[in-house]
Amino acid sequence: DRVDDALNATRAAVEEGIVAGGGVALLRASANIKATGVNADQAAGINIVRRALQAPARQIAANAGAEAS
């Protein structure tokens, strides 16, 4: 069963492409947000989204005992 699951996962990754784990895709997306907002409310919302995208990687780092900031 495990071998079949691994083979199926590998086939799917080859056929459909893969996304790096550990929140890397989200972290990269947060770094590419170039918007600044035209007022303080929009800027705050953009920062909320940016921090939310970083949250999984921060949590993984914290769980590993690393500084997550």
Secondary structure as UniProt FT lines:
FT   HELIX           2..16
FT   TURN            21..23
FT   HELIX           24..31
FT   HELIX           40..63
FT   TURN            64..65
//
